[in-house]
Amino acid sequence: MSTPVTLRGRLAADPDMKFSSSGKPFARFSVVTSRRYRNERTGDWEDRDTTFWECVAFGQLAENIAESLRKGTAVIVTGTAASEEWEDKNGQKRRTTKVTVEDAAPSLRWASAKPAQADRAKPSGRDEDPWANDAPPF
């Protein structure tokens, strides 16, 4: 079973870009989330409920993520989370939750960004589509 999620956190490492055996791009990366609170006794900021979310994106989105985001970048990621179970080489049952990414962006809370349209070739048949144009979808 899967559920929609929105993550707000930081990249734990640079995205790992690869290609499937059929040549389709995908990127794996980890987003770390936590709650910050001020310790009343010490006055220091501390993290609670730290969670590492394993994420995977496909296609053009994967390429854009790998090109644009780096370790430590504050990000907002939306997608679908689902549990996966497997047996390791020692016969131990393992479980993880992975997020299939639908969209990702740098967080602008503490930074600024200048979006640029991705440079990609026109899909075949696009010239015949009267509704197609090169305007961004926003």
C-alpha positions as CSV (number, residue, x, y, z in Angstrom):
1,M,0.0,0.0,0.0
2,S,1.2,3.5,-0.7
3,T,0.4,7.0,0.5
4,P,1.0,10.5,-0.8
5,V,3.7,12.4,1.1
6,T,5.3,15.8,1.2
7,L,8.8,16.0,2.7
8,R,10.6,19.1,3.8
9,G,14.2,18.5,4.7
10,R,17.8,18.4,3.4
11,L,19.6,16.1,1.0
12,A,21.8,13.7,3.0
13,A,24.2,13.2,0.0
14,D,24.4,14.2,-3.7
15,P,21.8,12.5,-5.8
16,D,23.1,9.2,-7.5
17,M,22.2,9.3,-11.2
18,K,22.0,6.0,-13.1
19,F,20.4,4.5,-16.1
20,S,18.3,1.3,-16.3
21,S,19.2,-1.5,-18.7
22,S,16.8,0.0,-21.2
23,G,18.6,3.4,-20.9
24,K,15.9,5.2,-18.8
25,P,17.4,7.7,-16.3
26,F,16.7,7.4,-12.6
27,A,18.2,9.2,-9.6
28,R,18.3,7.9,-6.0
29,F,18.8,10.3,-3.1
30,S,18.0,10.5,0.6
31,V,16.1,13.3,2.4
32,V,16.6,13.8,6.1
33,T,13.7,15.3,8.1
34,S,13.5,16.3,11.7
35,R,11.7,18.6,14.1
36,R,13.8,21.4,15.6
37,Y,13.0,22.6,19.1
38,R,14.7,24.9,21.6
39,N,15.9,23.0,24.8
40,E,14.6,25.2,27.6
41,R,17.3,24.0,30.0
42,T,20.3,24.8,27.7
43,G,18.8,27.2,25.3
44,D,20.3,25.2,22.4
45,W,18.4,24.1,19.3
46,E,18.1,20.3,19.0
47,D,16.6,17.8,16.5
48,R,13.9,15.3,17.3
49,D,12.3,12.5,15.2
50,T,15.1,12.5,12.6
51,T,14.1,10.3,9.7
52,F,16.0,9.4,6.5
53,W,13.7,9.0,3.5
54,E,15.1,7.0,0.5
55,C,13.8,8.6,-2.7
56,V,13.8,7.6,-6.4
57,A,12.9,9.8,-9.4
58,F,12.7,8.8,-13.0
59,G,13.1,10.4,-16.5
60,Q,13.6,14.1,-17.0
61,L,12.8,14.7,-13.3
62,A,15.7,12.5,-12.3
63,E,18.1,14.3,-14.6
64,N,17.0,17.7,-13.3
65,I,17.4,16.6,-9.7
66,A,20.9,15.3,-10.3
67,E,21.9,18.4,-12.1
68,S,20.3,20.9,-9.7
69,L,20.5,19.6,-6.1
70,R,23.5,18.8,-3.9
71,K,24.2,17.4,-0.4
72,G,22.8,19.8,2.3
73,T,20.3,21.5,0.0
74,A,17.0,22.3,1.7
75,V,14.3,20.6,-0.5
76,I,10.6,20.0,-0.7
77,V,9.7,16.6,-2.3
78,T,6.3,15.2,-3.1
79,G,5.6,11.7,-4.1
80,T,4.2,8.3,-3.0
81,A,5.7,6.4,0.0
82,A,5.5,2.6,0.1
83,S,7.1,-0.1,2.2
84,E,9.4,-2.7,0.6
85,E,10.4,-6.0,2.3
86,W,13.2,-8.3,1.3
87,E,15.6,-10.9,2.8
88,D,19.2,-10.0,3.1
89,K,22.1,-12.4,2.2
90,N,22.0,-13.7,5.9
91,G,18.3,-14.6,5.7
92,Q,17.2,-11.6,7.8
93,K,14.0,-9.9,6.9
94,R,14.5,-6.3,6.1
95,R,12.0,-3.4,5.5
96,T,12.4,0.1,4.2
97,T,10.0,2.9,3.1
98,K,10.8,4.4,-0.3
99,V,9.4,7.5,-1.9
100,T,8.7,7.5,-5.6
101,V,9.2,11.2,-6.4
102,E,6.6,13.1,-8.4
103,D,8.2,16.5,-7.9
104,A,11.1,18.1,-6.1
105,A,12.4,21.7,-5.6
106,P,14.9,23.6,-3.5
107,S,13.2,25.2,-0.5
108,L,13.2,29.0,-0.8
109,R,12.7,29.6,3.0
110,W,16.4,30.3,3.5
111,A,17.7,30.5,0.0
112,S,16.9,31.9,-3.4
113,A,16.9,30.2,-6.8
114,K,16.6,31.3,-10.4
115,P,14.6,28.6,-12.3
116,A,15.6,27.8,-15.8
117,Q,13.6,25.9,-18.4
118,A,15.2,22.5,-18.9
119,D,16.9,22.1,-22.3
120,R,15.3,19.1,-24.0
121,A,14.6,17.9,-27.5
122,K,11.1,18.2,-28.8
123,P,9.3,14.9,-28.7
124,S,8.4,13.3,-32.1
125,G,5.1,14.4,-33.4
126,R,5.0,17.6,-31.4
127,D,5.0,19.8,-34.5
128,E,1.6,18.2,-35.5
129,D,0.0,18.9,-32.1
130,P,-1.9,22.3,-32.3
131,W,-2.1,22.5,-28.5
132,A,1.7,22.1,-27.9
133,N,3.8,25.1,-27.3
134,D,7.1,25.9,-25.6
135,A,5.6,28.0,-22.8
136,P,6.3,26.7,-19.3
137,P,3.3,25.0,-17.5
138,F,3.0,27.8,-14.9
